[in-house]
Amino acid sequence: MAAARVLLLLSGRPESVSFAQSVCGLLGARPGLGPWPTHCSLKRGQLVLSARPFPGASARLPLQRPPFCPFAALEQQPGAPAAKLPMNRGVDLGVAVILQSSDQTVLLTRRTGTLNVFPNLWVPPGGHVEPDEEVTNQVTQPAPCPRGQGAWDHLGAGQREGQTQDSEESGTGLSDLPSHSQLLEGGLRELWEESGLQLPQGQFSWTPLGLWESAYPPRLSWGLPKYHHIILYLLVISQETQQQLQAQIQPNPREVSALMWLGPDVAAAVAATEGETETPSHLPQDLPPSVLAVELEDGGVRPLALPTSTLLRTTPATAESTERVSTGTKFALRLWLQHLGR
């Protein structure tokens, strides 16, 4: 098997996870929606996860999967289907950046329709983390991110709410671990590759938000999964406004076909569809009919009035590249809103 990127602490020592196994299931997830608090650390480029605290664990993060997770479905169908999945592969690691402007909007990009994986989906900038990949962005140690009703906890030093910046900078915080900074650098590299944005050193703060078990195809009804990742969502808060950041964006047309900035109100409506029900149970009545986006066209860009209903679509039961927000992104938006205290 290729070098494992995701390991689980199940019986006292880290063990690799095979491609066909559900990470959430192995960590004790039961039927129904989580998220499940998960302790984690990053060592030598490998993400170690456990349902219980363990020596060296640096954070406790919410771990979630979609209600239609194909690996969970395969657990209920032992035998033939799983036997067709790769036996010499593990679970890969990905990172995605929820970039927040100083005026509290977040950046989403629409993947181009020609991509083989998740075409036409609205997602934050991010991607697959290669083993031992070198990071081109030079990033200084970031300042600790201010916390609202955050979805994670520092571990190891007994510090919780009210922890001062000095105490976090003395080594108790996740942000100060070099291995986690490497993941931040990887996320910032993806941000630069997709949007052209390079955040000035010392002018942003960051914190991990949560973990998502991702598969593609996303539903078993689409076919057997070909990709299996644990995605780490990072919240990066810029000191610049949406307008200042937008002026610097140079999207990569090979990966991005459009981009937009979402405010908390529309983000809350999008996050409310995370359960993937056809009719969300609670949506505000005063949602705008459209959201302003920017679309790439013939080497340039043009304004796009994107119908809000497009952002509220759920994952179809049959394979199709319908434009919508990915389920993992909805989860990350919910965590972002919790961080804002909403």
Summary of the structure (lengths in Angstrom):
residues: 342
radius of gyration: 19.3
end to end distance: 43.7
largest distance: 56.0
contacts: 1074
relative contact order: 0.17
helix: 23%
strand: 30%
